[in-house]
Amino acid sequence: MPELPEVEVSRLGIAPHLEGQTISRVIVRDARLRWPVPETIQQASGSEILAVNRRAKYLLIQLSNQAVIVLHLGMSGKLRVLPATTPPVKHDHIDIVLANGICLRLNDPRRFGACLYQQPGDAPSKLLANLGPEPLTEDFDAQRLITLSKGKQVAVKNFIMDNAVVVGVGNIYANEALFMSGIDPRRKAGRVSAKRYEVLTEAIKLVLAKAIRQGGTTLKDFTQSDGNPGYFAQSLNVYGRTGEPCLTCETPIKSVVIGQRNTFYCPTCQS
């Protein structure tokens, strides 16, 4: 087998490494994650990986035996594709070992992540049942935001970060989309006009599409195979730029905490 460099990967960046491969075994070094890793995950051995999909922050590995491995990185977890013979280090909890000699390794210092096994015939996981639509699909549109925001007193930033409304709009994306839309993140969701929600919907889609092209913003310590950061920090308009001039009007960017998350905005461009 040709030498395979260790590659830390994003949730969907692993698909080319896994799809079409057969799982030879699953090694569980520590089952004490956010929820205990079920012993039934050993039934994945011998199954071919048909597809790797994402639902919100969950990675779904679809198997030929009709089961699904559900992975979540929690707050500190990371996935690496590397030769299966690579010695494990501290916090390397799970290896999904493939017949071709490589493995998908889950490292999670805080153990807030998850590795679950949904067997054929199981009821859909409660973790996924109440999630909103994916933002880059036709299921997510302005009308959804308009309808769900009626009477909402919560800040619009928190509203668009609610996974029951739409999945995948994390803190960075929300800051950037609201800036692009000219909407103050502190504004109550129920006080945003239908017209502005139309603009915001398109902004969310544009920001996410751009992030995907540039590598995503999954984790601070994520690096792509070429060594470049896995986030598009070089293209951010407001996030992390407190006190720096707005790229549009040169007003200093302000920051405030909304819902326990740092929030950045231009007091001139956003209202």
Summary of the structure (lengths in Angstrom):
residues: 271
radius of gyration: 20.4
end to end distance: 57.8
largest distance: 60.0
contacts: 830
relative contact order: 0.12
helix: 24%
strand: 25%
